[in-house]
Each structure stands twice: as structure tokens, then as C-alpha cells.
Amino acid sequence: MSTAALSNGRNDPLLLAGRILTFIMQGLMAVAAACVAIAVPVVLFFRDKINAEIIAERGPDIAAFPAWAISVILLLAVALMAAAFVFFGKLRSIINSVGDGDPFAPENADRLTAMAWLSLGAYAIMAMMAGLAFSLASWIEQIDDADMSMDFGLDLTGILMIIVLFILARVFRHGAAMRNDLEGTV
């Protein structure tokens, strides 16, 4: 590969923007996960105090503060952010390989496959979180006087993205194999 081609990839504004955005997203995911992870022991440690304040404000007929369910939701949120952190790291590695002029490396096929599995795992985590949130709906309605509505739906765009990632992984794997075959014949 020529030095001009390599420097073009290194100085490409779109690739630079992708690198910066993935770095920022990883930083945001790390900070958010740390904050939410800190909230879990706080919720559990202060659950009696929180419950007492809720009872003082709403009366003794209110159900107990669901500290364990909320803690599980928070831990699932940490897992979701960890998956996003890894996802953006894989994406940045792909962007870097494009900048290096070697996008059809076998590692990129593995990265895309991992990104698809991470996305699928994120959907499973979000479904668990939604189920737990739904189970807390009656308690939340006791706390909040306003009418509450929950909308749980299936995001077809996200499912399409997962399918596209799996297909792209196959395309990249096939492209890497074709490149290796071509290099072997030359």
C-alpha cells in the first residue's frame, strides 16, 4: 500500500469523526456505568430511610419501597452500558482498520459478529428491564398521582441493525478470504 493511501485514511475527516465519536461514547458509557453502579449500594443501604420518607409523605398504606427490584434494574443498566462500551470499542477498531487501508481483515468480521451479539444481548437486557419496570408499575402509581402509561414495543430498526451486522460480518469474512486467495495466487 502506498504512503499516500495510508495518509488519506489517517486524515479522512469522516474516519476522524468516527474515532472521536466512538471514543466519546465509550467515555460516556464508562462514566454512566460507574454512576449507576454506585447507586446500587446506595439504594440498598438507604432503603429503610427511603421507605420511611415515602410512608411519611404518602401514608402507611403504601407498599414497601422495592429496593431489590430497583437495584436489579440498575445492575441491568450497568450491563447494558458495558455492552455499549465494548460495542463502541469494536466499532472504533473497525474504523481504525479502514484508516489503515485494511478493512477486510478477518478481525473485522469477528468484530462485526461480536457487535451483532452485543446488540442482541442488549435487546435481551432491555426486555428484562422492561419486565421489571412493568412489575413495578402498581407501586409507581401509588407514589405518583399522575396517570402513568408504559409503552413496550418491538424496535424493528434495532432488529434490522442486528441482522445487518451479522450479514456484514459474513461479507467481511468472505472479502478477507477472497483477498487471501488473491494474495496466494500472486
N, C-alpha and C positions, 0 to 999 in steps of 0.2 A: 504494500500500500504506500502511496506517495505521501510525503510530508504535507503537501497542500490539502489532500483529502483528510488527513488526520487533523490538521489545524482548522479546517472548515467545520468538522464535527465538534471540536472543542469550543469554537467561537459561535456556534449556531445559537441565536437568541431563544429559539423555541426550546432547545435542549437545556439551555441555561435556566430558563424559566421553569422547566420541569424539575430540574435538580433543586432549585431554590424552593419551589412549592412542596416537593416531597420532603425536603429537609424541615421546612416549617411545619408541615403536617405531622411529621414524626415528633417534633418538639412539642407541639400542642397535645398530641396523644399521650406523651410521657408525662407532661405536667398534669393533664386532666386525670390520668390514671392514678397518679400519686395523690392528688387531692381527694379523689373518690375513695381510694384505699384508706386514707387517713380517716375519712368519715365513718367507715365501718366500725372500728372500735369505739369511736365517739358515740355513735348511735347506741351501741350495745352497753357501753359504760354508763351513759346518762339516760337509759330507757326509763328508769323509775322516776327520775326528775321530769322527763318529758311527759310521761303518763300523768304525773301529779298535776302538772300545769294544764294539760288538756282537760282533766277532770275538774280542776278549779274553774276553768273557763266554760266548759260545756255541761258540767253536771256529772253525777256519779253513774248515770245510766249508760254512759258511752263505753264502748268496748275498749279493751286494753290496747295500748299502743303496740302495733305489730312490728316490734324491733327486729325480730329474726327474719321476717319476710322482707322487710326493707333492706336489711343487711345482705340478704341473698341477691336482691335486685342490684344493689350497689356492687357486689362482687362480680355479678354477671356483666355489669357495665365495665368493670376493670378488664375482664376477659375480652370484651368487645373492643375496648381501646387498645389492648395488647395485640389483638389480631390486626387492627388497623395500622398499628405501629409497624408490624412485620410486613404487612401488605405494601405500605409506602416505601419501606426499605427495599423490597424486591423490585418495585417499580423504578426506584432510583438506580438500582443496579442495571436494569434493562436500559434505562436512559443513558447511563454511562457507557454501556457496551455499544449503543448506537453512535455515541460520540467518538468512541474508539474505532469505529468503522467495522465492527464485528457483531451485527445484531443477530445473525443466525448461528450463534454459539449454542451448543447443546444445553448449557447452563440456563439460557433464556427460556428454553422450552420447560425446563424444570421450574424456573421461577414463575412462569405463567400458570403452570399446573398448581403450584403452591398458592398462588394468588386466587385461583378459582376455588380451591379447597378452603382457603381462609374466608372467602366471601360466602361460601356455603355454610361454613361454621358460624359466621356472623349472623346469617339468617336463622340458624337454629337457636343461637343465643337470644336474638331478638324475640323469637317465638316464646321462649321460656320467660323472658322478661314480661312480655305482654300477658302471658297466662297468670303470672304472679300479680301483675298490676290489676288484672281483671278480678282476681280473688280478693284484692284489697278495696274494690270499688265500694262495697257497702260501708266499710269503715271510713273511707274518704268522704262519702256522702254524709255521714254523721258529723264529721268535722267541718265540712264546707256547706254552708246554707244554699249555695247556688246549685242550680241543676247541673249535673255532670253528665257528659257523654263521652264514651270511648269509641274510637273507630279503629278496628283492627282489620286490615286488608292485606291483600297479597300484592306486592310490588313487582309487576311484570318486568319493569325496566331492570331491576336488580337481578331477576332470574335470567333475563336475556344477557346481562353482562357476564354472569357466571358461565353460561353456555358459550358465549363468545370467547371468554378466557380459555376454556377447555379446548375450543376449536383452534384458537391462535397457538396454543401450546403444541398441538399436533402439526400445525403449519410450520412453526419454527423448528420442531423436531425433524420434519421432512426436509425443510430447507437446509438444516445442518447436515443431514445425511447426504443430500444431493451435493452440497459443497465438498464434503469429504470424498465422495465418489469422484467428483471432478478433479480434485487435487490429486487423487490417487492415479488418475489416468494421464495426468500431465507430466 
